[in-house]
Amino acid sequence: MAVLLLAEPDEFSRQALTLARELGEVETVSIGVDARLPVERSYVAEGIDAYAPGAWASALEEVIDRVSPSAVVAPGTERGNEVLAHVAARRDLPFAANCVALLAQDSAGGAAAANGAPPDAAASPRDSLTVTRVRWGGSLLEEARIHSPLPLLSIAPHAVAAAEGAGSAEVETFTPALGDADLVVQVSEHVDAVTAGVSLAEAKVVVSGGRGVGSADGFGVLEELAGMLDAAVGCSRVVTSAGWRPHTDQVGQTGTKVSPDLYIACGISGATQHIAGCKGAKKILAINSDAEAPILASADYAVIGDLTEIVPAITAELRKARAP
């Protein structure tokens, strides 16, 4: 039996594909546009012009009824989690969100390790599926066993490498049968955020500030450093709550999740919710006057001191290094 992947044409869907493949052969379901992933077959739902979680769930359910998959997987994005939650509620099925590893248990009692197991072994009949998933904003990992005729799983962003390859699937389009209830909630308008320079989600370097910056004006030194590094400027939730920066700049569990090569955290204490947003960074540099700040436990490098002195000093050294 196939594994169905709810997919969009983005990096998160490719990451989900990597883990989904370890449960068996993957077929994708996309809404409106083929996700162009390297799979054998892709089902593309037509006639849904805007994101509507109920409509997306109905489209996915049509393919579920047709294909009878062994599992349904989605990227652990806001959309992926919301659509699978609708399917789980409608079908009274358990839903495991933000998985980072899988272990299939076959009907004979043997374990087929999904991570690295041969496809035929992982695709054998299963009584249960053991998953490892991220909980409490990334502060712990939970191992849970799912007993379900149809496991519903979302894959945590940045948990695995994205699957490579161009889309070569046989595409089959269909128009799902929708009721009025499916369209009660839908996106009516997109308002683009006003940003200057590189976007927060795509930046290779992020310079982020927290309560320790002191004020909205205090972000001036961070913006200056960001300009030298071609970086984006981010912030913690307390900063947006104080009105110093817009919500679009927030990094964290309820903000943007980033995965830059370097994350520079200035005056950020390191609450669990914030770490959940920046833990995808390859390296974290923390600048903080508090030597006991929780963020130091997650940092690769730390500078203890006053950020109003340290950040301008870094900027000055960069200017010297680039001077002709």
Secondary structure, 3 states (H helix, E strand, C coil): CCEEEECCCCHHHHHHHHHHHHHCCEEEEEECCCCCCCCCEEEEECCCCCCCHHHHHHHHHHHHHHHCCCEEEEECCHHHHHHHHHHHHHHCCCEEEEEEEEEEEECCCCEEECCCCCHHHHCCCEEEEEEEEEEHHHCEEEEEEECCCCCEEEECCCCCCCCCCCCCCEEEEECCCCCHHHHCCCCCCCCCCCCCCCCCCCCCEEEEECHHHCCCHHHHHHHHHHHHHCCEEEECHHHHHCCCCCHHHEECCCCECCCCCEEEEECCCCCHHHHHHHCCCCEEEEEECCCCCHHHHCCCEEEECCHHHHHHHHHHHHHHHHCC
